[in-house]
């Protein structure tokens, strides 16, 4: 089978790769769709992010869905012909975090398309994938595989919203409206946010969010003064979910959160400086949000019922053999929200 293999920045090749043997607990999946994630873009453009660098050829991709073609002898829950999203997260199940029910914080996790460990964990941008039965989350026959490939990023968004504890009836600010921020907006609406404002520095995703979920969408680069009203009386929003990883977005966002509010940091962007006086004197609750666990199954259910409708977020599907052009499109935020590779 063929796969999208990264050798170095901007060196992405379509190559023949071996398909592993089908073990007793394994499931073979013919991949139909795979979404290009921000981490995939970092690997492609920069060879990694932070201390994580590509040190050997690595198959990219972790947002995938496909059709089951074969199952191992011990598999009982899945059968050929089933359509599924594949959970890229493989926790060890033995470390303190896993035993405490927080497998998203696993000490020895294996995650598709990750160079965080060596040898690297090969990714899922390939024609056929062999996964463990536990990674298979079934979707209904009426769910397009392009929609099912949104399950993974939707799970990330749902985890961030649940980290806020409760958004129902509350005023929510989302900073950064890339694919994850957009899904956070949709999830916050699903969970009953009373008012939703989002910010970014690019018009295109803001216009999309204004049409889908946000009461107000503000370009803080073009019109920074438009957010000033939310800083009055020491802040307005009950919840801030910061999705950009940008220091200015976080620092400004803290001024818009009311005393006693909750701040969820989801975006990754390296070390930043925070206004500790504001955090302390307003008694803000600052929480991180990392990946997901049970939310993967939630996401499959919500997408399957279109309680979260991801279709407006899909900009384009391109053949995986055109991966270089697809990555270039995905990197252009003026033209693209989510770009997927088609393997079927």
N, C-alpha and C positions, 0 to 999 in steps of 0.2 A: 504494500500500500504506500501511497505518497503522503508526505507530511511537510509542514512549513518549518524549516530548521534555520535557526539564527546562529551564525558563526561569529559575527562581530557587528558593531553598529552599521546599519544600512546594508548589511550583507545577509539577506534572507533568501534562502534557496528552497526550491521545491525538489525534494529528494525521495527516492525509494527507501523505505525503512521496513525492518522486519516487524511482523505482528507476533507478540508473545503467545506462548501456548495457552490454551484455555484450561485453567485449573478447575477443580470441583466446585469452588465457590465463586467462579468468575462468570462474567457476562460479556459477550461480544456485541458491540454497538456500532452500527454504520452511522457515522456522523452526518447530520444534515445541515446544521448551521452552527457557526461559532462567532461570538461577538468579540471585537477587538476592544480590550480594556486599557485603561490608563497605564497599568503596569506593563502590558505588552508594548505600548508605545514607548515607555521609558527604556525597555530592553532594546527595542529596535533603533531608537534615536541615539541613546547614550550608552548602551551596553549594560544598563543596570540603573540602580538608584541607591544613594547613600553608600553603605559599605558592601552592598550586594552587587556583584559583577559577574557577567557571564565568563566562565573560564574554560568552557568546552561547548561544542555544538549542542544546542538545546531546542527541542520542539516547543514552540510558544503555544499559548492559549489555555483558557480554563472555563470560559463561558460557552458551554456546548450542549447540544441536544441531538438526539438521533433515534434510530429504530433498532431494536434488539434483533440480532440475527442468529445467535446461538447462546446456549446456557450450559454451565457446568453440571456435573452429575448431582451435586448437592443443592443446587439452586431450586427453591420452591415458590418464590414470590413473583418471579418474572418469567416470561415465555417469549419465544420468537414472535415478532410482529408487534410487540408492545412498543409504544413511543415513550421516550423518557428524557428528562433532564439529568445530567450526570453531575453529582456533587464532587467538586475537585478536591475537597478537603478530606484527608485521611488521617485522623488523630490516632495516637498510639493506643489509647484506652487504658494505659497503665500509670501515667504520671499523676502527680497530685492534682493538677488542673482537670484532667479527664475524670479522675475519681470524684472530684468535687462538682461534677456536672457542668464544667466550663471548658468543653473540648475545643472551643475556638481559641483558647489560650494554651493548647497542648504544647508541652516542652519539646516534643519530638515529632511534630506534624510533618506530613508529606503533602504538598500542595502542587497540583499540576502547573507546569510551566514556571517553576521557581528555581532561581539560582542561589537561594539562601543556604542551601547545603550542597556538599560535593561528595560524590557525583550529583549533578543537578537532577531534579525531578522533572522528567520529560512531560511536555504538555499535551494538549488534546486537539491541536489543529492538525488532524490527520484523518484519513478516510475511514479508518477503523480503529476503535479503541477497545482495549480489554480492561474492564473495571470490576471491582468487587461488587457483589450483589447489594451490599449495604450502601453503595454510592448511587444506586439507581432509584430515582424518584419518578414514578409514572405520571404521565399527563394523559388527558382524555383524547380520544380519536379525533375530536374536532379542534384540537389545539394545533396550530401550525408550528412546525419546528422552529421557525424564526421567532415566534413568541416564546416557546419553551426555552430558547437559548438566553432569554432575559431572566430566567429564574435565579441564577447566581447573583448578578448585580442587584436584583430586587431583594434577595435575602440580606445582602449587605445593608441596603437602605432600611429594611424592616428592623434589623438589629439596632441600627442607630436610633430609630424612632422609639423602640422599646427601651433603650438605654436612658431616654428622657423620662422614664417611668410612666408618665401619662401625658398625652397631648390633647385629649378630648376636652373641649370647652376652653382651651388655652390659646393664647396668642403666640405664634411660632414664627421665627425668623430663620431662613435657610440662606447661608452665604455660599455661593458657588453653585451654578446650575449646569454643570456637565452632566453626563449620564447618571452618575450616582446622585448628585444633588437633585436632578429632575425626578428620579425615583423616590428620593426622600420626600419631595413635595407631594407626590402622588400618595405615598404611604401615610404621611401626616394627615392628608385630607380623608383618607379611608378611615383613619383612627379618630376622626372627629375634631380636628383642629378648628377652633372658632374663627381664627383669622390667620392668614398665611401671607407673609411677605418674603420675597426672595431677591437676592442681589447678585450681580456679576459685573464683569467689565466688557462683555460682548453682548450685542443686541439680539442676535438670532436666538440663542437659547432662552433669553428673557421673554421674547415675544411668544415663543412656544409655551412657556410656563404660564404666561398671562392668559393664554387661551385654554389651558388644561386644568390648572389648579390654583394659581396664586391670585389673591385679591389685589396684589400690587407687585410689580416687578421693576426694579430700579437698577439702572446702569450707574454704578457708583464712580466710574471713571469719567463718564460724560456729564453726570449731574450729581456730584457729591453732596451738595446742599440739600437734596431731597430727603435725606435720612435724618437731618438735624432734629426734626420734630420728635423723633423717637428717643432722643437723649434727654428730653425735658423730664423734670421730676425724678431724676436718677434712673430713668429707663422705662421702657414700655412693654417689652416682650417677656413672656413667662419662660420661653424656651428658645435657645439658640442652638441650631445644628450647623456646625461649621464644616463645609464639604470641600473647600478649596485648598486647604493646607497653606494658605497665604497669611503671613504675619499681620499685614494691615487689615485683612478681613477679620481676623480674630480679635485684634486690639480694638478696632472700631466696633465690632459686634458686641463686645463686652459693655460698651457705653450704652447700648440700646436695650440691655437686659435689666429688668427691674430688680430691686433688692430681693433676695431670696430665690431668684430664678435659677434655672438649670442650663448648663452649657455642655453640649456634647461635641467633642472634637473627633471628626471622622476623617477629614482630609489629612494626607501626609505631605509634608514639605520640608522636613528637616527641623533643626532646632530654631526656636523663636523666643523672643523676649516678651514677657507678659506683664501687665500693670498689676502687680500684686496688691497694691493698696485698694484698688477697685474690687478685686476678688475677695479680699478680707472684709472690707468695710460694708460691702453689699451682701456678704455671706452667700456668694454664688457657689453652686455645686458644679464642679468641673469634672466631667467624666470622659474617658476615652471610649471609643467604639471600634472593635476589631473583628472583621469578618462576620461570622454567623455560626449558628448551630441548628437549633430546631427551626429557625426561620426559613431554612431551605424548603422544607415541606410546606410551610405557610405560603411561601412565594409561589410554589407550583399550584397550590389551590386557588390563591387569589387571581393568578394569571389565567388559570383554566376557566374560572367563572367570570373573568374580565372585571372583577371587583377592582383590580388594577389593570388598566388597559395600556399595554406597552406599545401598541401598534404605532401611535403617532411619534414615538421616539426613534423608530427605525428609519434611518436616512436612506440606506442603500444596502443591497446584498450583492457581492461580487464573487465570482469564481475564485476559489482558493489559489488557483494558478496565477491569478492577478493580485497576489497578496501585496506586492510592493506598492501598486497603485492604490489598493484598499487602505494600506497604512498611511499613505500620503493624504488621502481624503479624510481619514479618521482624525488626523492631526490638525485639520483646519476647522476650528470651532465656528467660523463664520458660515461654513457650508454643511457641517455634519454634527449630528448628535450621537447616533450610534451606527457604526458600520459593521456589517457581518460578512463573514466568509461563507460561501455556499459550497458544500461538499457533495450534495446529492445531484 
